[in-house]
Amino acid sequence: MTATPWQPSNKWLLYFVIAFIIVFIGIGAAIAPIYLAIFSMVPVFIILACWKFRIAVLIMLVLATGLIPKTLTPTIPFLGGRIRAEDMFLMLLVIISTLRLIVRVDRFQNHPLFYPLYFFAVLVVFSLLTAYLNDNKPKLIMFEFRTTLYWFYAALLCISIKREEHFRTTINLIVLLSSLVAAAAVFQSFTGIQILTDNLLTPLITTGAGINYDINRSFLGSFESFIIFSLVLMLARLVRRDISPFIAVPLLLLFTLGLIVNFGRALWGVTFVIVFIASVWLGWRSFVKIWVALLFISSVIASTSFLIAPQLFNAILSRATSVSEEVQQGGSWGWRVIEMENAIKTIKKHPISGIGLGGMYIAPQDLDKGKIDESAATSHNSYLYIALKFGLLGLLFPLWLSVALLLKTKQIGDTLSIAIGSAFMSPVLLGYTQMEWAHMFGVLFMATMVGLLVTHERLKNNLKKPAATK
């Protein structure tokens, strides 16, 4: 009698779900009966992740948009801060994916693009040890450590996408979410009604021009990089005739407007550079077509805003021409100078170990009245932040990951990989003025791009295998 071959089973996942629901509801009923309805989403998410893991992984991208009100998502107070729904769902996905790997429901395939992430994991461990030895504040350690966990999303995405149709669905979802966020940002800017609850909406303030109450500045959070990715992808597909102009052009108009009403001058400049990089990568014919298409889109937006919404036209001009005035008058730039000066002094004192996660490098007396502890621990410059918290060796991580991803992009060389590789440069460049490498959704975007590129290469190689064996 032959032994029955072992078959994958979900029973241990079922036991885990039942046990978690019993414990969770018991604790929830005891400490937070009012919010029990909201917290019931957690066991529902666990059930979804056990049987529809791919959909649960994509929910993380939906949460990143800010389209779901934060009052409708569960949070838990912890160490003086709060664990957000995204943090809980991410850790649940990591636990469930580990269980699925153990019972052989899924398979994890290693890839050279993951090596920089392994290196970073070692840096995080040493940074936590340094934080403990330096007696850094637990609240700030937790606040910064949870951001590092979002690099797990690259592996989660790779595990969840098994077939080409899954991959296409993921790409289409990103484009759809980008269009919704861009549309919401444009609506907010003209009406003053906030939809993106996780992002700021303020009257446009421009040095020298004062406050423009006729139009609002819609911050896109870190979803701005997803919009740039969608913009580049639509441009590449349009010039390569992979998509109808009747679909691509309206989307391109929407993405461009969404990025404009953010009114981030660094964002405008970075977007220009990224589109230039992508157009060069795609070849000289595509280069010409892309910039002709962008010229057409810019002309439509400029002429329409000049005739219908002159306040937008004037706001764009005043923001674009007031850079030197803002530098001279201080403001946001002045605070960045204070950060840079203090960061460089601290790095010189701790070049090897850094000050650890949660470490404060600006003295309380140097902070503005309204600044909180986080302002003394974080930095607008991502690379100064990495050197501060992980030592100078930590700078090898963004360099290694960026170079490895760009080389892999060049090796694959198709439209999608070029869109991924060029869009990845968004947080790389914005990291000089923003916390892209230390913000949860900035890391989520980069992890998504890594996961997509690894999965794209794997699926392409799988398609080639049958032909090679014939």
C-alpha positions as CSV (number, residue, x, y, z in Angstrom):
1,M,0.0,0.0,0.0
2,T,1.5,3.3,-1.1
3,A,1.6,6.2,1.2
4,T,-0.8,9.1,0.4
5,P,1.2,12.1,-0.6
6,W,1.1,15.1,1.7
7,Q,-1.4,17.7,0.6
8,P,-1.4,21.4,1.5
9,S,-4.0,22.1,4.2
10,N,-5.7,25.3,5.5
11,K,-6.8,23.7,8.8
12,W,-4.0,25.4,10.8
13,L,-5.0,28.8,9.4
14,L,-8.6,28.0,10.4
15,Y,-7.5,27.2,13.9
16,F,-5.5,30.4,14.1
17,V,-8.5,32.5,12.9
18,I,-10.9,31.0,15.4
19,A,-8.5,31.4,18.3
20,F,-7.7,35.0,17.3
21,I,-11.4,36.0,16.9
22,I,-12.2,34.6,20.4
23,V,-9.4,36.4,22.1
24,F,-9.8,39.6,20.1
25,I,-13.6,39.9,20.7
26,G,-13.1,39.1,24.4
27,I,-10.5,41.8,24.9
28,G,-12.4,44.2,22.7
29,A,-15.7,43.8,24.6
30,A,-13.8,44.4,27.8
31,I,-11.9,47.5,26.9
32,A,-13.6,49.1,24.0
33,P,-17.3,48.1,23.6
34,I,-18.1,51.3,21.7
35,Y,-15.6,50.6,19.0
36,L,-16.3,46.9,18.8
37,A,-18.1,47.3,15.4
38,I,-15.1,49.1,13.9
39,F,-12.6,46.5,15.4
40,S,-14.7,43.7,14.0
41,M,-12.9,44.5,10.7
42,V,-9.8,42.9,12.0
43,P,-11.1,39.4,12.3
44,V,-12.9,39.9,9.0
45,F,-9.5,40.9,7.5
46,I,-7.9,37.8,8.9
47,I,-10.5,35.5,7.4
48,L,-10.1,37.3,4.0
49,A,-6.3,37.0,4.2
50,C,-6.5,33.3,4.9
51,W,-8.7,32.5,1.9
52,K,-8.1,35.4,-0.4
53,F,-4.6,36.5,0.5
54,R,-4.0,38.4,-2.7
55,I,-7.1,40.7,-2.1
56,A,-6.0,41.3,1.5
57,V,-2.6,42.4,0.3
58,L,-4.1,44.8,-2.2
59,I,-6.2,46.4,0.6
60,M,-3.0,47.9,1.9
61,L,-2.8,50.0,-1.2
62,V,-6.4,51.1,-0.8
63,L,-5.6,52.2,2.8
64,A,-2.6,54.2,1.5
65,T,-4.9,56.4,-0.7
66,G,-6.5,58.3,2.2
67,L,-9.9,57.8,0.6
68,I,-11.1,55.7,3.6
69,P,-11.9,58.0,6.6
70,K,-9.6,57.2,9.5
71,T,-12.5,57.3,11.9
72,L,-13.7,54.1,10.2
73,T,-10.5,52.2,10.6
74,P,-9.3,50.7,14.0
75,T,-6.4,52.1,15.9
76,I,-4.9,50.9,19.2
77,P,-3.0,53.1,21.7
78,F,0.5,51.8,22.4
79,L,3.5,53.3,24.2
80,G,2.1,56.8,24.0
81,G,1.4,56.6,20.3
82,R,-1.2,54.7,18.2
83,I,-0.9,51.6,16.1
84,R,-2.9,52.3,12.9
85,A,-5.0,50.0,10.8
86,E,-2.3,49.8,8.2
87,D,0.2,48.7,10.8
88,M,-2.1,46.0,12.2
89,F,-3.1,44.7,8.8
90,L,0.6,44.6,7.7
91,M,1.6,42.5,10.7
92,L,-1.4,40.2,10.3
93,L,-0.4,39.7,6.6
94,V,3.2,38.8,7.7
95,I,2.0,36.3,10.3
96,I,-0.6,34.7,7.9
97,S,1.9,34.6,5.0
98,T,4.4,32.8,7.3
99,L,1.8,30.3,8.3
100,R,0.8,29.8,4.6
101,L,4.5,29.1,3.8
102,I,4.8,26.6,6.6
103,V,1.8,24.6,5.4
104,R,3.0,25.0,1.8
105,V,0.0,26.9,0.5
106,D,2.5,29.5,-0.9
107,R,6.1,29.5,-2.1
108,F,8.6,32.2,-1.6
109,Q,11.3,32.6,-4.2
110,N,14.5,34.6,-3.3
111,H,15.7,37.3,-5.6
112,P,18.8,39.6,-5.8
113,L,16.6,42.7,-5.3
114,F,15.8,41.3,-1.8
115,Y,19.5,41.4,-0.7
116,P,19.5,45.1,0.1
117,L,16.4,44.5,2.3
118,Y,18.2,41.7,4.2
119,F,21.1,44.1,4.8
120,F,18.7,46.8,6.0
121,A,17.1,44.3,8.4
122,V,20.5,43.8,10.0
123,L,20.9,47.6,10.3
124,V,17.5,47.9,12.0
125,V,18.5,45.3,14.6
126,F,21.7,47.1,15.5
127,S,19.8,50.5,15.5
128,L,17.3,49.1,18.0
129,L,20.1,47.9,20.2
130,T,21.7,51.4,20.0
131,A,18.3,52.9,20.8
132,Y,18.1,50.7,23.9
133,L,21.6,51.6,25.1
134,N,21.0,55.3,24.5
135,D,17.7,55.0,26.4
136,N,15.7,56.6,23.5
137,K,12.0,57.3,24.1
138,P,9.9,54.1,23.6
139,K,7.2,56.2,21.8
140,L,9.6,57.5,19.3
141,I,11.3,54.1,18.8
142,M,7.9,52.6,18.0
143,F,7.0,55.5,15.8
144,E,10.1,55.0,13.6
145,F,10.4,51.2,13.8
146,R,6.9,50.5,12.4
147,T,7.9,52.3,9.2
148,T,10.7,49.8,8.6
149,L,8.2,46.9,8.7
150,Y,6.6,48.2,5.5
151,W,9.5,46.7,3.5
152,F,7.9,43.4,4.1
153,Y,5.3,44.4,1.5
154,A,7.6,43.6,-1.3
155,A,7.7,39.9,-0.3
156,L,4.0,39.9,0.4
157,L,3.2,41.1,-3.1
158,C,5.5,38.5,-4.7
159,I,3.9,35.7,-2.7
160,S,0.3,36.9,-3.5
161,I,0.8,37.2,-7.3
162,K,0.9,33.8,-8.9
163,R,-0.4,34.3,-12.4
164,E,-0.3,36.9,-15.1
165,E,-3.9,37.9,-14.6
166,H,-3.2,38.6,-10.9
167,F,-0.3,40.9,-12.0
168,R,-2.5,42.8,-14.5
169,T,-5.2,43.2,-11.9
170,T,-2.6,44.7,-9.5
171,I,-1.3,47.2,-12.1
172,N,-4.9,48.2,-13.1
173,L,-5.8,48.7,-9.4
174,I,-2.8,51.1,-8.9
175,V,-3.9,53.1,-12.0
176,L,-7.5,53.2,-10.8
177,L,-6.5,54.3,-7.2
178,S,-4.2,56.9,-8.7
179,S,-7.0,58.3,-10.8
180,L,-9.3,58.4,-7.8
181,V,-6.8,60.2,-5.6
182,A,-5.9,62.7,-8.3
183,A,-9.6,63.4,-8.9
184,A,-10.2,63.8,-5.2
185,A,-7.2,66.2,-4.9
186,V,-8.5,68.4,-7.8
187,F,-12.0,68.4,-6.2
188,Q,-10.6,69.4,-2.9
189,S,-8.5,72.2,-4.3
190,F,-11.4,73.9,-6.0
191,T,-14.1,73.3,-3.4
192,G,-12.2,73.2,-0.1
193,I,-14.1,70.0,0.9
194,Q,-11.7,67.4,2.2
195,I,-12.0,63.9,0.9
196,L,-8.4,62.5,1.4
197,T,-8.7,62.4,5.2
198,D,-5.1,61.3,5.8
199,N,-3.6,64.3,4.0
200,L,-3.5,68.0,4.6
201,L,-5.8,70.5,2.8
202,T,-4.8,74.1,3.3
203,P,-5.1,77.5,1.6
204,L,-2.2,78.0,-0.8
205,I,0.5,80.1,0.8
206,T,3.2,81.4,-1.4
207,T,6.0,83.6,-0.2
208,G,5.7,87.1,-1.7
209,A,2.2,86.5,-3.0
210,G,0.6,85.9,0.5
211,I,-2.3,83.5,1.0
212,N,-4.4,82.5,-2.0
213,Y,-7.9,81.7,-0.6
214,D,-9.3,81.1,-4.0
215,I,-7.5,77.8,-4.3
216,N,-6.4,75.1,-1.8
217,R,-3.3,73.0,-1.7
218,S,-4.1,69.3,-1.8
219,F,-1.3,67.3,-0.3
220,L,-1.2,63.8,-1.8
221,G,0.8,62.2,1.0
222,S,3.1,59.5,-0.4
223,F,0.5,58.4,-2.9
224,E,2.0,61.1,-5.2
225,S,4.6,58.5,-6.3
226,F,1.9,56.1,-7.3
227,I,0.4,58.9,-9.4
228,I,3.8,59.5,-11.0
229,F,4.1,55.8,-11.8
230,S,0.6,55.7,-13.4
231,L,1.5,58.9,-15.4
232,V,4.7,57.4,-16.8
233,L,3.0,54.0,-17.5
234,M,0.1,55.7,-19.4
235,L,2.6,57.8,-21.4
236,A,4.7,54.8,-22.3
237,R,1.7,52.7,-23.3
238,L,0.3,55.6,-25.3
239,V,3.4,56.1,-27.4
240,R,3.8,52.3,-27.8
241,R,0.2,52.0,-28.9
242,D,-0.6,49.6,-26.1
243,I,-3.7,51.6,-25.0
244,S,-6.3,53.7,-26.8
245,P,-5.7,57.5,-26.7
246,F,-9.4,57.9,-25.6
247,I,-8.4,56.2,-22.4
248,A,-4.9,57.4,-21.9
249,V,-5.3,61.2,-22.6
250,P,-8.1,61.8,-20.0
251,L,-6.1,59.8,-17.5
252,L,-3.0,61.8,-18.3
253,L,-4.9,65.1,-17.9
254,L,-6.2,63.9,-14.5
255,F,-2.8,62.7,-13.2
256,T,-1.2,66.0,-14.3
257,L,-3.8,68.1,-12.6
258,G,-3.6,66.0,-9.5
259,L,0.2,66.6,-9.3
260,I,-0.3,70.3,-10.1
261,V,-2.7,71.0,-7.2
262,N,-0.3,69.5,-4.8
263,F,1.7,72.7,-5.5
264,G,5.0,71.0,-4.4
265,R,7.7,72.6,-6.5
266,A,10.1,69.7,-5.7
267,L,7.4,67.3,-6.8
268,W,7.0,69.2,-10.1
269,G,10.7,69.1,-10.7
270,V,11.0,65.4,-9.8
271,T,8.1,64.5,-12.1
272,F,9.8,66.3,-15.0
273,V,13.1,64.5,-14.4
274,I,11.3,61.1,-14.1
275,V,9.4,61.5,-17.3
276,F,12.7,62.6,-19.0
277,I,14.4,59.5,-17.7
278,A,11.6,57.2,-18.9
279,S,11.4,58.8,-22.3
280,V,15.2,58.4,-22.8
281,W,14.9,54.8,-21.8
282,L,12.1,54.1,-24.2
283,G,14.1,55.3,-27.2
284,W,14.3,58.5,-29.3
285,R,11.0,58.0,-31.2
286,S,9.1,57.4,-28.0
287,F,11.0,60.4,-26.5
288,V,9.6,62.7,-29.2
289,K,6.1,61.3,-28.9
290,I,6.0,61.6,-25.1
291,W,7.1,65.2,-25.0
292,V,4.7,66.1,-27.8
293,A,1.9,64.5,-25.8
294,L,3.0,66.4,-22.7
295,L,3.1,69.6,-24.6
296,F,-0.5,69.0,-25.7
297,I,-1.7,68.1,-22.2
298,S,0.1,71.2,-20.7
299,S,-1.5,73.4,-23.4
300,V,-5.0,72.1,-22.6
301,I,-4.6,72.6,-18.9
302,A,-3.0,76.1,-19.3
303,S,-5.6,77.4,-21.8
304,T,-8.5,75.9,-19.9
305,S,-7.4,77.2,-16.5
306,F,-6.6,80.7,-18.0
307,L,-10.2,80.9,-19.4
308,I,-12.2,79.1,-16.8
309,A,-10.1,79.1,-13.6
310,P,-7.6,81.9,-13.8
311,Q,-6.9,81.6,-10.1
312,L,-5.2,78.2,-10.8
313,F,-3.2,79.7,-13.6
314,N,-2.0,82.5,-11.4
315,A,-1.3,80.1,-8.5
316,I,0.9,77.9,-10.7
317,L,2.9,81.0,-11.9
318,S,3.4,82.4,-8.4
319,R,4.6,79.1,-7.0
320,A,7.0,78.5,-9.9
321,T,8.6,81.9,-9.7
322,S,8.9,82.3,-5.9
323,V,11.6,79.8,-5.0
324,S,14.4,82.3,-4.5
325,E,12.1,84.5,-2.3
326,E,11.2,81.6,0.0
327,V,14.9,80.7,0.4
328,Q,15.7,84.3,1.3
329,Q,12.9,84.7,3.8
330,G,13.4,81.4,5.6
331,G,10.1,79.6,6.4
332,S,10.2,75.9,5.6
333,W,13.6,76.2,4.1
334,G,14.9,77.9,7.3
335,W,13.7,75.0,9.4
336,R,15.4,72.5,7.0
337,V,18.7,74.4,7.5
338,I,18.4,74.0,11.2
339,E,17.8,70.2,10.7
340,M,20.8,69.9,8.4
341,E,23.2,71.7,10.7
342,N,22.1,69.7,13.8
343,A,22.1,66.4,11.9
344,I,25.7,66.9,10.5
345,K,27.0,67.7,14.0
346,T,25.4,64.6,15.4
347,I,26.6,62.3,12.6
348,K,30.1,63.5,13.2
349,K,29.8,62.5,16.9
350,H,28.2,59.1,16.0
351,P,29.5,58.1,12.5
352,I,29.5,54.3,13.1
353,S,26.5,53.4,15.3
354,G,24.3,56.5,14.8
355,I,21.9,57.5,17.5
356,G,19.4,54.6,17.0
357,L,15.7,54.6,16.1
358,G,13.9,57.3,18.1
359,G,17.0,59.2,18.9
360,M,16.7,63.0,19.2
361,Y,19.4,65.1,17.6
362,I,17.9,68.6,18.0
363,A,18.0,70.1,21.5
364,P,14.5,71.0,22.9
365,Q,15.5,74.7,23.3
366,D,16.2,74.9,19.5
367,L,12.7,73.7,18.6
368,D,9.8,76.1,17.8
369,K,7.1,76.4,20.3
370,G,4.7,74.2,18.3
371,K,7.2,71.5,17.5
372,I,6.8,68.1,19.2
373,D,9.3,65.4,20.0
374,E,9.0,63.8,16.6
375,S,10.4,67.0,15.1
376,A,13.6,66.6,17.1
377,A,13.9,63.0,16.1
378,T,13.1,63.1,12.3
379,S,14.5,65.0,9.4
380,H,13.1,66.2,6.1
381,N,16.2,64.8,4.4
382,S,15.8,61.0,4.2
383,Y,19.6,60.4,3.8
384,L,20.6,62.5,6.8
385,Y,17.9,60.6,8.7
386,I,19.4,57.2,7.6
387,A,22.9,58.3,8.6
388,L,21.6,59.6,11.9
389,K,19.7,56.5,12.9
390,F,21.9,53.7,11.3
391,G,25.3,55.3,11.0
392,L,27.1,56.2,7.7
393,L,27.1,52.5,6.7
394,G,23.3,52.8,6.5
395,L,23.6,55.0,3.4
396,L,24.7,51.8,1.6
397,F,21.1,50.6,1.7
398,P,19.4,53.2,-0.5
399,L,22.4,53.3,-2.8
400,W,22.4,49.5,-3.2
401,L,18.7,49.1,-3.6
402,S,18.4,52.0,-6.1
403,V,21.3,50.8,-8.3
404,A,20.1,47.1,-8.2
405,L,16.6,48.1,-9.2
406,L,17.8,50.3,-12.0
407,L,20.1,47.6,-13.4
408,K,17.3,45.1,-13.3
409,T,15.0,47.6,-15.1
410,K,17.6,48.0,-17.8
411,Q,18.0,44.2,-18.1
412,I,14.3,43.6,-18.5
413,G,13.8,46.7,-20.7
414,D,10.1,46.6,-21.5
415,T,7.4,49.3,-21.0
416,L,6.3,48.2,-17.6
417,S,9.8,47.7,-16.1
418,I,10.8,51.1,-17.4
419,A,7.8,52.7,-15.7
420,I,8.6,50.9,-12.5
421,G,12.3,51.8,-12.6
422,S,11.8,55.5,-13.5
423,A,9.0,56.0,-11.0
424,F,11.2,54.5,-8.2
425,M,13.4,57.5,-8.7
426,S,10.5,59.7,-7.3
427,P,11.2,58.9,-3.6
428,V,14.9,58.6,-4.3
429,L,15.0,62.3,-5.5
430,L,12.3,63.5,-3.2
431,G,14.2,61.9,-0.3
432,Y,16.5,65.0,-0.3
433,T,13.6,67.2,0.9
434,Q,11.1,64.8,2.3
435,M,10.9,61.7,4.6
436,E,10.3,59.3,1.8
437,W,12.6,56.6,3.1
438,A,11.3,57.0,6.7
439,H,7.5,57.5,6.0
440,M,5.3,54.4,6.1
441,F,3.6,55.1,2.7
442,G,6.8,56.2,1.1
443,V,8.3,52.9,2.0
444,L,5.1,51.1,0.9
445,F,5.5,52.6,-2.6
446,M,9.1,51.6,-2.9
447,A,8.4,48.1,-1.6
448,T,5.5,47.9,-4.1
449,M,7.8,48.8,-7.0
450,V,10.4,46.2,-5.8
451,G,7.7,43.5,-5.5
452,L,6.2,44.4,-8.9
453,L,9.6,44.2,-10.7
454,V,10.6,40.9,-9.1
455,T,7.2,39.4,-9.9
456,H,7.2,40.8,-13.5
457,E,10.6,39.2,-14.1
458,R,9.4,35.9,-12.6
459,L,6.3,35.8,-14.8
460,K,8.2,36.6,-17.9
461,N,10.7,33.8,-17.2
462,N,7.9,31.4,-16.6
463,L,6.4,32.3,-20.0
464,K,9.7,31.5,-21.7
465,K,10.2,28.1,-20.1
466,P,7.8,26.1,-22.2
467,A,9.3,27.5,-25.4
468,A,12.8,26.6,-24.3
469,T,11.9,23.0,-23.6
470,K,10.4,22.4,-27.0
